[in-house]
Amino acid sequence: GRPHVRWVLYMATWAAIRARSPLAETYRRLVEAGKPKKLAVTACMRKYLTMLNAMQRDNLPWYPKGSSA
């Protein structure tokens, strides 16, 4: 893929993992299952991209957990 887009997605994914988001749980589960950390981050990137694509497809805004929408 495009290097700049991939880098932005990578950084956003790490931020989500550090922020204890649902992606952090996915990352933790994969690492505890013995997967390499790089593979776990890549899997989280794919999951994040899938969520973003669905939001764009359905024209949905982002509502952080706990916010009132």
mmCIF file of the N, C-alpha and C atoms, coordinates in Angstrom:
data_MODEL
# 
_entry.id   MODEL 
# 
loop_
_atom_site.group_PDB 
_atom_site.id 
_atom_site.type_symbol 
_atom_site.label_atom_id 
_atom_site.label_alt_id 
_atom_site.label_comp_id 
_atom_site.label_asym_id 
_atom_site.label_entity_id 
_atom_site.label_seq_id 
_atom_site.pdbx_PDB_ins_code 
_atom_site.Cartn_x 
_atom_site.Cartn_y 
_atom_site.Cartn_z 
_atom_site.occupancy 
_atom_site.B_iso_or_equiv 
_atom_site.pdbx_formal_charge 
_atom_site.auth_seq_id 
_atom_site.auth_comp_id 
_atom_site.auth_asym_id 
_atom_site.auth_atom_id 
_atom_site.pdbx_PDB_model_num 
ATOM 1   N N  . GLY A 1 1  ? 0.805   -1.192  0.000  1.00 0.00 ? 1  GLY A N  1 
ATOM 2   C CA . GLY A 1 1  ? 0.000   0.000   0.000  1.00 0.00 ? 1  GLY A CA 1 
ATOM 3   C C  . GLY A 1 1  ? 0.850   1.258   0.000  1.00 0.00 ? 1  GLY A C  1 
ATOM 4   N N  . ARG A 1 2  ? 0.199   2.361   0.045  1.00 0.00 ? 2  ARG A N  1 
ATOM 5   C CA . ARG A 1 2  ? 0.893   3.651   0.048  1.00 0.00 ? 2  ARG A CA 1 
ATOM 6   C C  . ARG A 1 2  ? 1.628   3.833   1.370  1.00 0.00 ? 2  ARG A C  1 
ATOM 7   N N  . PRO A 1 3  ? 2.915   4.143   1.292  1.00 0.00 ? 3  PRO A N  1 
ATOM 8   C CA . PRO A 1 3  ? 3.729   4.214   2.516  1.00 0.00 ? 3  PRO A CA 1 
ATOM 9   C C  . PRO A 1 3  ? 3.223   5.226   3.538  1.00 0.00 ? 3  PRO A C  1 
ATOM 10  N N  . HIS A 1 4  ? 2.808   6.406   3.100  1.00 0.00 ? 4  HIS A N  1 
ATOM 11  C CA . HIS A 1 4  ? 2.361   7.424   4.057  1.00 0.00 ? 4  HIS A CA 1 
ATOM 12  C C  . HIS A 1 4  ? 1.074   6.984   4.760  1.00 0.00 ? 4  HIS A C  1 
ATOM 13  N N  . VAL A 1 5  ? 0.143   6.424   4.003  1.00 0.00 ? 5  VAL A N  1 
ATOM 14  C CA . VAL A 1 5  ? -1.122  5.956   4.590  1.00 0.00 ? 5  VAL A CA 1 
ATOM 15  C C  . VAL A 1 5  ? -0.843  4.823   5.571  1.00 0.00 ? 5  VAL A C  1 
ATOM 16  N N  . ARG A 1 6  ? 0.056   3.912   5.192  1.00 0.00 ? 6  ARG A N  1 
ATOM 17  C CA . ARG A 1 6  ? 0.401   2.788   6.064  1.00 0.00 ? 6  ARG A CA 1 
ATOM 18  C C  . ARG A 1 6  ? 1.040   3.292   7.358  1.00 0.00 ? 6  ARG A C  1 
ATOM 19  N N  . TRP A 1 7  ? 1.919   4.299   7.263  1.00 0.00 ? 7  TRP A N  1 
ATOM 20  C CA . TRP A 1 7  ? 2.568   4.853   8.447  1.00 0.00 ? 7  TRP A CA 1 
ATOM 21  C C  . TRP A 1 7  ? 1.543   5.501   9.371  1.00 0.00 ? 7  TRP A C  1 
ATOM 22  N N  . VAL A 1 8  ? 0.625   6.284   8.813  1.00 0.00 ? 8  VAL A N  1 
ATOM 23  C CA . VAL A 1 8  ? -0.410  6.940   9.623  1.00 0.00 ? 8  VAL A CA 1 
ATOM 24  C C  . VAL A 1 8  ? -1.276  5.888   10.313 1.00 0.00 ? 8  VAL A C  1 
ATOM 25  N N  . LEU A 1 9  ? -1.658  4.847   9.589  1.00 0.00 ? 9  LEU A N  1 
ATOM 26  C CA . LEU A 1 9  ? -2.464  3.774   10.179 1.00 0.00 ? 9  LEU A CA 1 
ATOM 27  C C  . LEU A 1 9  ? -1.692  3.067   11.294 1.00 0.00 ? 9  LEU A C  1 
ATOM 28  N N  . TYR A 1 10 ? -0.394  2.832   11.084 1.00 0.00 ? 10 TYR A N  1 
ATOM 29  C CA . TYR A 1 10 ? 0.451   2.195   12.091 1.00 0.00 ? 10 TYR A CA 1 
ATOM 30  C C  . TYR A 1 10 ? 0.494   3.037   13.371 1.00 0.00 ? 10 TYR A C  1 
ATOM 31  N N  . MET A 1 11 ? 0.715   4.337   13.217 1.00 0.00 ? 11 MET A N  1 
ATOM 32  C CA . MET A 1 11 ? 0.798   5.216   14.385 1.00 0.00 ? 11 MET A CA 1 
ATOM 33  C C  . MET A 1 11 ? -0.554  5.324   15.095 1.00 0.00 ? 11 MET A C  1 
ATOM 34  N N  . ALA A 1 12 ? -1.629  5.411   14.337 1.00 0.00 ? 12 ALA A N  1 
ATOM 35  C CA . ALA A 1 12 ? -2.969  5.479   14.937 1.00 0.00 ? 12 ALA A CA 1 
ATOM 36  C C  . ALA A 1 12 ? -3.291  4.183   15.681 1.00 0.00 ? 12 ALA A C  1 
ATOM 37  N N  . THR A 1 13 ? -2.857  3.068   15.125 1.00 0.00 ? 13 THR A N  1 
ATOM 38  C CA . THR A 1 13 ? -3.104  1.778   15.774 1.00 0.00 ? 13 THR A CA 1 
ATOM 39  C C  . THR A 1 13 ? -2.354  1.691   17.092 1.00 0.00 ? 13 THR A C  1 
ATOM 40  N N  . TRP A 1 14 ? -1.090  2.117   17.121 1.00 0.00 ? 14 TRP A N  1 
ATOM 41  C CA . TRP A 1 14 ? -0.331  2.099   18.373 1.00 0.00 ? 14 TRP A CA 1 
ATOM 42  C C  . TRP A 1 14 ? -0.962  3.018   19.407 1.00 0.00 ? 14 TRP A C  1 
ATOM 43  N N  . ALA A 1 15 ? -1.450  4.165   18.967 1.00 0.00 ? 15 ALA A N  1 
ATOM 44  C CA . ALA A 1 15 ? -2.122  5.083   19.899 1.00 0.00 ? 15 ALA A CA 1 
ATOM 45  C C  . ALA A 1 15 ? -3.363  4.417   20.490 1.00 0.00 ? 15 ALA A C  1 
ATOM 46  N N  . ALA A 1 16 ? -4.118  3.708   19.655 1.00 0.00 ? 16 ALA A N  1 
ATOM 47  C CA . ALA A 1 16 ? -5.323  3.017   20.131 1.00 0.00 ? 16 ALA A CA 1 
ATOM 48  C C  . ALA A 1 16 ? -4.959  1.889   21.097 1.00 0.00 ? 16 ALA A C  1 
ATOM 49  N N  . ILE A 1 17 ? -3.871  1.193   20.817 1.00 0.00 ? 17 ILE A N  1 
ATOM 50  C CA . ILE A 1 17 ? -3.431  0.108   21.701 1.00 0.00 ? 17 ILE A CA 1 
ATOM 51  C C  . ILE A 1 17 ? -3.026  0.683   23.063 1.00 0.00 ? 17 ILE A C  1 
ATOM 52  N N  . ARG A 1 18 ? -2.298  1.777   23.064 1.00 0.00 ? 18 ARG A N  1 
ATOM 53  C CA . ARG A 1 18 ? -1.858  2.398   24.328 1.00 0.00 ? 18 ARG A CA 1 
ATOM 54  C C  . ARG A 1 18 ? -3.015  3.021   25.095 1.00 0.00 ? 18 ARG A C  1 
ATOM 55  N N  . ALA A 1 19 ? -4.086  3.390   24.395 1.00 0.00 ? 19 ALA A N  1 
ATOM 56  C CA . ALA A 1 19 ? -5.230  4.057   25.032 1.00 0.00 ? 19 ALA A CA 1 
ATOM 57  C C  . ALA A 1 19 ? -6.241  3.065   25.604 1.00 0.00 ? 19 ALA A C  1 
ATOM 58  N N  . ARG A 1 20 ? -5.913  1.806   25.616 1.00 0.00 ? 20 ARG A N  1 
ATOM 59  C CA . ARG A 1 20 ? -6.798  0.779   26.169 1.00 0.00 ? 20 ARG A CA 1 
ATOM 60  C C  . ARG A 1 20 ? -8.150  0.736   25.458 1.00 0.00 ? 20 ARG A C  1 
ATOM 61  N N  . SER A 1 21 ? -8.107  0.825   24.149 1.00 0.00 ? 21 SER A N  1 
ATOM 62  C CA . SER A 1 21 ? -9.315  0.730   23.329 1.00 0.00 ? 21 SER A CA 1 
ATOM 63  C C  . SER A 1 21 ? -9.622  -0.746  23.061 1.00 0.00 ? 21 SER A C  1 
ATOM 64  N N  . PRO A 1 22 ? -10.711 -1.048  22.359 1.00 0.00 ? 22 PRO A N  1 
ATOM 65  C CA . PRO A 1 22 ? -10.972 -2.444  21.985 1.00 0.00 ? 22 PRO A CA 1 
ATOM 66  C C  . PRO A 1 22 ? -9.822  -3.052  21.179 1.00 0.00 ? 22 PRO A C  1 
ATOM 67  N N  . LEU A 1 23 ? -9.087  -2.241  20.435 1.00 0.00 ? 23 LEU A N  1 
ATOM 68  C CA . LEU A 1 23 ? -7.926  -2.767  19.708 1.00 0.00 ? 23 LEU A CA 1 
ATOM 69  C C  . LEU A 1 23 ? -6.845  -3.239  20.675 1.00 0.00 ? 23 LEU A C  1 
ATOM 70  N N  . ALA A 1 24 ? -6.743  -2.598  21.828 1.00 0.00 ? 24 ALA A N  1 
ATOM 71  C CA . ALA A 1 24 ? -5.763  -3.018  22.826 1.00 0.00 ? 24 ALA A CA 1 
ATOM 72  C C  . ALA A 1 24 ? -6.072  -4.426  23.320 1.00 0.00 ? 24 ALA A C  1 
ATOM 73  N N  . GLU A 1 25 ? -7.338  -4.725  23.479 1.00 0.00 ? 25 GLU A N  1 
ATOM 74  C CA . GLU A 1 25 ? -7.740  -6.071  23.907 1.00 0.00 ? 25 GLU A CA 1 
ATOM 75  C C  . GLU A 1 25 ? -7.379  -7.101  22.839 1.00 0.00 ? 25 GLU A C  1 
ATOM 76  N N  . THR A 1 26 ? -7.607  -6.764  21.584 1.00 0.00 ? 26 THR A N  1 
ATOM 77  C CA . THR A 1 26 ? -7.244  -7.664  20.485 1.00 0.00 ? 26 THR A CA 1 
ATOM 78  C C  . THR A 1 26 ? -5.738  -7.897  20.482 1.00 0.00 ? 26 THR A C  1 
ATOM 79  N N  . TYR A 1 27 ? -4.970  -6.827  20.622 1.00 0.00 ? 27 TYR A N  1 
ATOM 80  C CA . TYR A 1 27 ? -3.511  -6.927  20.652 1.00 0.00 ? 27 TYR A CA 1 
ATOM 81  C C  . TYR A 1 27 ? -3.058  -7.816  21.813 1.00 0.00 ? 27 TYR A C  1 
ATOM 82  N N  . ARG A 1 28 ? -3.583  -7.554  23.003 1.00 0.00 ? 28 ARG A N  1 
ATOM 83  C CA . ARG A 1 28 ? -3.200  -8.335  24.185 1.00 0.00 ? 28 ARG A CA 1 
ATOM 84  C C  . ARG A 1 28 ? -3.520  -9.814  24.001 1.00 0.00 ? 28 ARG A C  1 
ATOM 85  N N  . ARG A 1 29 ? -4.709  -10.098 23.474 1.00 0.00 ? 29 ARG A N  1 
ATOM 86  C CA . ARG A 1 29 ? -5.135  -11.484 23.265 1.00 0.00 ? 29 ARG A CA 1 
ATOM 87  C C  . ARG A 1 29 ? -4.198  -12.211 22.296 1.00 0.00 ? 29 ARG A C  1 
ATOM 88  N N  . LEU A 1 30 ? -3.815  -11.552 21.217 1.00 0.00 ? 30 LEU A N  1 
ATOM 89  C CA . LEU A 1 30 ? -2.931  -12.175 20.233 1.00 0.00 ? 30 LEU A CA 1 
ATOM 90  C C  . LEU A 1 30 ? -1.539  -12.420 20.802 1.00 0.00 ? 30 LEU A C  1 
ATOM 91  N N  . VAL A 1 31 ? -1.010  -11.436 21.538 1.00 0.00 ? 31 VAL A N  1 
ATOM 92  C CA . VAL A 1 31 ? 0.322   -11.593 22.124 1.00 0.00 ? 31 VAL A CA 1 
ATOM 93  C C  . VAL A 1 31 ? 0.314   -12.697 23.176 1.00 0.00 ? 31 VAL A C  1 
ATOM 94  N N  . GLU A 1 32 ? -0.729  -12.748 23.987 1.00 0.00 ? 32 GLU A N  1 
ATOM 95  C CA . GLU A 1 32 ? -0.825  -13.807 25.002 1.00 0.00 ? 32 GLU A CA 1 
ATOM 96  C C  . GLU A 1 32 ? -0.978  -15.184 24.373 1.00 0.00 ? 32 GLU A C  1 
ATOM 97  N N  . ALA A 1 33 ? -1.511  -15.236 23.150 1.00 0.00 ? 33 ALA A N  1 
ATOM 98  C CA . ALA A 1 33 ? -1.652  -16.509 22.441 1.00 0.00 ? 33 ALA A CA 1 
ATOM 99  C C  . ALA A 1 33 ? -0.338  -16.931 21.786 1.00 0.00 ? 33 ALA A C  1 
ATOM 100 N N  . GLY A 1 34 ? 0.717   -16.117 21.966 1.00 0.00 ? 34 GLY A N  1 
ATOM 101 C CA . GLY A 1 34 ? 2.029   -16.475 21.449 1.00 0.00 ? 34 GLY A CA 1 
ATOM 102 C C  . GLY A 1 34 ? 2.360   -15.897 20.083 1.00 0.00 ? 34 GLY A C  1 
ATOM 103 N N  . LYS A 1 35 ? 1.524   -15.020 19.570 1.00 0.00 ? 35 LYS A N  1 
ATOM 104 C CA . LYS A 1 35 ? 1.795   -14.404 18.269 1.00 0.00 ? 35 LYS A CA 1 
ATOM 105 C C  . LYS A 1 35 ? 2.881   -13.340 18.435 1.00 0.00 ? 35 LYS A C  1 
ATOM 106 N N  . PRO A 1 36 ? 3.724   -13.186 17.410 1.00 0.00 ? 36 PRO A N  1 
ATOM 107 C CA . PRO A 1 36 ? 4.724   -12.111 17.480 1.00 0.00 ? 36 PRO A CA 1 
ATOM 108 C C  . PRO A 1 36 ? 4.043   -10.744 17.560 1.00 0.00 ? 36 PRO A C  1 
ATOM 109 N N  . LYS A 1 37 ? 4.684   -9.813  18.253 1.00 0.00 ? 37 LYS A N  1 
ATOM 110 C CA . LYS A 1 37 ? 4.087   -8.484  18.438 1.00 0.00 ? 37 LYS A CA 1 
ATOM 111 C C  . LYS A 1 37 ? 3.849   -7.780  17.106 1.00 0.00 ? 37 LYS A C  1 
ATOM 112 N N  . LYS A 1 38 ? 4.753   -7.953  16.160 1.00 0.00 ? 38 LYS A N  1 
ATOM 113 C CA . LYS A 1 38 ? 4.589   -7.311  14.853 1.00 0.00 ? 38 LYS A CA 1 
ATOM 114 C C  . LYS A 1 38 ? 3.345   -7.853  14.149 1.00 0.00 ? 38 LYS A C  1 
ATOM 115 N N  . LEU A 1 39 ? 3.106   -9.150  14.243 1.00 0.00 ? 39 LEU A N  1 
ATOM 116 C CA . LEU A 1 39 ? 1.908   -9.744  13.653 1.00 0.00 ? 39 LEU A CA 1 
ATOM 117 C C  . LEU A 1 39 ? 0.661   -9.218  14.352 1.00 0.00 ? 39 LEU A C  1 
ATOM 118 N N  . ALA A 1 40 ? 0.712   -9.087  15.660 1.00 0.00 ? 40 ALA A N  1 
ATOM 119 C CA . ALA A 1 40 ? -0.443  -8.591  16.415 1.00 0.00 ? 40 ALA A CA 1 
ATOM 120 C C  . ALA A 1 40 ? -0.769  -7.152  16.025 1.00 0.00 ? 40 ALA A C  1 
ATOM 121 N N  . VAL A 1 41 ? 0.252   -6.317  15.847 1.00 0.00 ? 41 VAL A N  1 
ATOM 122 C CA . VAL A 1 41 ? 0.019   -4.930  15.437 1.00 0.00 ? 41 VAL A CA 1 
ATOM 123 C C  . VAL A 1 41 ? -0.576  -4.900  14.035 1.00 0.00 ? 41 VAL A C  1 
ATOM 124 N N  . THR A 1 42 ? -0.054  -5.722  13.135 1.00 0.00 ? 42 THR A N  1 
ATOM 125 C CA . THR A 1 42 ? -0.571  -5.770  11.767 1.00 0.00 ? 42 THR A CA 1 
ATOM 126 C C  . THR A 1 42 ? -2.024  -6.220  11.755 1.00 0.00 ? 42 THR A C  1 
ATOM 127 N N  . ALA A 1 43 ? -2.373  -7.187  12.580 1.00 0.00 ? 43 ALA A N  1 
ATOM 128 C CA . ALA A 1 43 ? -3.767  -7.642  12.665 1.00 0.00 ? 43 ALA A CA 1 
ATOM 129 C C  . ALA A 1 43 ? -4.662  -6.518  13.186 1.00 0.00 ? 43 ALA A C  1 
ATOM 130 N N  . CYS A 1 44 ? -4.171  -5.765  14.158 1.00 0.00 ? 44 CYS A N  1 
ATOM 131 C CA . CYS A 1 44 ? -4.944  -4.633  14.687 1.00 0.00 ? 44 CYS A CA 1 
ATOM 132 C C  . CYS A 1 44 ? -5.092  -3.534  13.642 1.00 0.00 ? 44 CYS A C  1 
ATOM 133 N N  . MET A 1 45 ? -4.041  -3.316  12.843 1.00 0.00 ? 45 MET A N  1 
ATOM 134 C CA . MET A 1 45 ? -4.130  -2.331  11.765 1.00 0.00 ? 45 MET A CA 1 
ATOM 135 C C  . MET A 1 45 ? -5.226  -2.719  10.785 1.00 0.00 ? 45 MET A C  1 
ATOM 136 N N  . ARG A 1 46 ? -5.273  -3.990  10.442 1.00 0.00 ? 46 ARG A N  1 
ATOM 137 C CA . ARG A 1 46 ? -6.300  -4.454  9.507  1.00 0.00 ? 46 ARG A CA 1 
ATOM 138 C C  . ARG A 1 46 ? -7.696  -4.279  10.107 1.00 0.00 ? 46 ARG A C  1 
ATOM 139 N N  . LYS A 1 47 ? -7.833  -4.615  11.384 1.00 0.00 ? 47 LYS A N  1 
ATOM 140 C CA . LYS A 1 47 ? -9.127  -4.469  12.051 1.00 0.00 ? 47 LYS A CA 1 
ATOM 141 C C  . LYS A 1 47 ? -9.547  -2.995  12.090 1.00 0.00 ? 47 LYS A C  1 
ATOM 142 N N  . TYR A 1 48 ? -8.609  -2.116  12.398 1.00 0.00 ? 48 TYR A N  1 
ATOM 143 C CA . TYR A 1 48 ? -8.864  -0.678  12.445 1.00 0.00 ? 48 TYR A CA 1 
ATOM 144 C C  . TYR A 1 48 ? -9.297  -0.178  11.064 1.00 0.00 ? 48 TYR A C  1 
ATOM 145 N N  . LEU A 1 49 ? -8.567  -0.594  10.028 1.00 0.00 ? 49 LEU A N  1 
ATOM 146 C CA . LEU A 1 49 ? -8.889  -0.171  8.668  1.00 0.00 ? 49 LEU A CA 1 
ATOM 147 C C  . LEU A 1 49 ? -10.267 -0.669  8.250  1.00 0.00 ? 49 LEU A C  1 
ATOM 148 N N  . THR A 1 50 ? -10.629 -1.876  8.646  1.00 0.00 ? 50 THR A N  1 
ATOM 149 C CA . THR A 1 50 ? -11.955 -2.417  8.345  1.00 0.00 ? 50 THR A CA 1 
ATOM 150 C C  . THR A 1 50 ? -13.038 -1.573  9.008  1.00 0.00 ? 50 THR A C  1 
ATOM 151 N N  . MET A 1 51 ? -12.811 -1.179  10.268 1.00 0.00 ? 51 MET A N  1 
ATOM 152 C CA . MET A 1 51 ? -13.783 -0.324  10.966 1.00 0.00 ? 51 MET A CA 1 
ATOM 153 C C  . MET A 1 51 ? -13.910 1.034   10.277 1.00 0.00 ? 51 MET A C  1 
ATOM 154 N N  . LEU A 1 52 ? -12.775 1.623   9.905  1.00 0.00 ? 52 LEU A N  1 
ATOM 155 C CA . LEU A 1 52 ? -12.798 2.931   9.244  1.00 0.00 ? 52 LEU A CA 1 
ATOM 156 C C  . LEU A 1 52 ? -13.500 2.861   7.892  1.00 0.00 ? 52 LEU A C  1 
ATOM 157 N N  . ASN A 1 53 ? -13.244 1.790   7.135  1.00 0.00 ? 53 ASN A N  1 
ATOM 158 C CA . ASN A 1 53 ? -13.909 1.623   5.839  1.00 0.00 ? 53 ASN A CA 1 
ATOM 159 C C  . ASN A 1 53 ? -15.415 1.480   6.011  1.00 0.00 ? 53 ASN A C  1 
ATOM 160 N N  . ALA A 1 54 ? -15.851 0.736   7.021  1.00 0.00 ? 54 ALA A N  1 
ATOM 161 C CA . ALA A 1 54 ? -17.288 0.562   7.271  1.00 0.00 ? 54 ALA A CA 1 
ATOM 162 C C  . ALA A 1 54 ? -17.924 1.890   7.673  1.00 0.00 ? 54 ALA A C  1 
ATOM 163 N N  . MET A 1 55 ? -17.218 2.678   8.488  1.00 0.00 ? 55 MET A N  1 
ATOM 164 C CA . MET A 1 55 ? -17.742 3.990   8.877  1.00 0.00 ? 55 MET A CA 1 
ATOM 165 C C  . MET A 1 55 ? -17.907 4.884   7.655  1.00 0.00 ? 55 MET A C  1 
ATOM 166 N N  . GLN A 1 56 ? -16.938 4.855   6.758  1.00 0.00 ? 56 GLN A N  1 
ATOM 167 C CA . GLN A 1 56 ? -17.008 5.679   5.556  1.00 0.00 ? 56 GLN A CA 1 
ATOM 168 C C  . GLN A 1 56 ? -18.122 5.186   4.636  1.00 0.00 ? 56 GLN A C  1 
ATOM 169 N N  . ARG A 1 57 ? -18.224 3.867   4.472  1.00 0.00 ? 57 ARG A N  1 
ATOM 170 C CA . ARG A 1 57 ? -19.246 3.276   3.608  1.00 0.00 ? 57 ARG A CA 1 
ATOM 171 C C  . ARG A 1 57 ? -20.650 3.638   4.080  1.00 0.00 ? 57 ARG A C  1 
ATOM 172 N N  . ASP A 1 58 ? -20.876 3.575   5.398  1.00 0.00 ? 58 ASP A N  1 
ATOM 173 C CA . ASP A 1 58 ? -22.199 3.823   5.967  1.00 0.00 ? 58 ASP A CA 1 
ATOM 174 C C  . ASP A 1 58 ? -22.402 5.282   6.368  1.00 0.00 ? 58 ASP A C  1 
ATOM 175 N N  . ASN A 1 59 ? -21.387 6.110   6.118  1.00 0.00 ? 59 ASN A N  1 
ATOM 176 C CA . ASN A 1 59 ? -21.447 7.536   6.441  1.00 0.00 ? 59 ASN A CA 1 
ATOM 177 C C  . ASN A 1 59 ? -21.751 7.765   7.927  1.00 0.00 ? 59 ASN A C  1 
ATOM 178 N N  . LEU A 1 60 ? -21.023 7.047   8.780  1.00 0.00 ? 60 LEU A N  1 
ATOM 179 C CA . LEU A 1 60 ? -21.202 7.146   10.228 1.00 0.00 ? 60 LEU A CA 1 
ATOM 180 C C  . LEU A 1 60 ? -20.090 7.981   10.845 1.00 0.00 ? 60 LEU A C  1 
ATOM 181 N N  . PRO A 1 61 ? -20.413 8.824   11.817 1.00 0.00 ? 61 PRO A N  1 
ATOM 182 C CA . PRO A 1 61 ? -19.364 9.577   12.512 1.00 0.00 ? 61 PRO A CA 1 
ATOM 183 C C  . PRO A 1 61 ? -18.686 8.700   13.562 1.00 0.00 ? 61 PRO A C  1 
ATOM 184 N N  . TRP A 1 62 ? -17.555 9.154   14.054 1.00 0.00 ? 62 TRP A N  1 
ATOM 185 C CA . TRP A 1 62 ? -16.837 8.452   15.112 1.00 0.00 ? 62 TRP A CA 1 
ATOM 186 C C  . TRP A 1 62 ? -17.356 8.937   16.453 1.00 0.00 ? 62 TRP A C  1 
ATOM 187 N N  . TYR A 1 63 ? -17.801 8.014   17.266 1.00 0.00 ? 63 TYR A N  1 
ATOM 188 C CA . TYR A 1 63 ? -18.230 8.331   18.625 1.00 0.00 ? 63 TYR A CA 1 
ATOM 189 C C  . TYR A 1 63 ? -17.353 7.553   19.587 1.00 0.00 ? 63 TYR A C  1 
ATOM 190 N N  . PRO A 1 64 ? -16.411 8.217   20.250 1.00 0.00 ? 64 PRO A N  1 
ATOM 191 C CA . PRO A 1 64 ? -15.582 7.515   21.219 1.00 0.00 ? 64 PRO A CA 1 
ATOM 192 C C  . PRO A 1 64 ? -16.441 6.876   22.306 1.00 0.00 ? 64 PRO A C  1 
ATOM 193 N N  . LYS A 1 65 ? -15.948 5.786   22.848 1.00 0.00 ? 65 LYS A N  1 
ATOM 194 C CA . LYS A 1 65 ? -16.670 5.089   23.908 1.00 0.00 ? 65 LYS A CA 1 
ATOM 195 C C  . LYS A 1 65 ? -16.907 6.042   25.078 1.00 0.00 ? 65 LYS A C  1 
ATOM 196 N N  . GLY A 1 66 ? -18.157 6.072   25.536 1.00 0.00 ? 66 GLY A N  1 
ATOM 197 C CA . GLY A 1 66 ? -18.505 6.905   26.672 1.00 0.00 ? 66 GLY A CA 1 
ATOM 198 C C  . GLY A 1 66 ? -19.046 8.270   26.303 1.00 0.00 ? 66 GLY A C  1 
ATOM 199 N N  . SER A 1 67 ? -18.976 8.622   25.012 1.00 0.00 ? 67 SER A N  1 
ATOM 200 C CA . SER A 1 67 ? -19.525 9.927   24.621 1.00 0.00 ? 67 SER A CA 1 
ATOM 201 C C  . SER A 1 67 ? -21.012 9.790   24.346 1.00 0.00 ? 67 SER A C  1 
ATOM 202 N N  . SER A 1 68 ? -21.732 10.879  24.479 1.00 0.00 ? 68 SER A N  1 
ATOM 203 C CA . SER A 1 68 ? -23.164 10.835  24.197 1.00 0.00 ? 68 SER A CA 1 
ATOM 204 C C  . SER A 1 68 ? -23.383 11.237  22.747 1.00 0.00 ? 68 SER A C  1 
ATOM 205 N N  . ALA A 1 69 ? -24.071 10.372  22.022 1.00 0.00 ? 69 ALA A N  1 
ATOM 206 C CA . ALA A 1 69 ? -24.296 10.638  20.595 1.00 0.00 ? 69 ALA A CA 1 
ATOM 207 C C  . ALA A 1 69 ? -25.761 10.837  20.314 1.00 0.00 ? 69 ALA A C  1 
# 
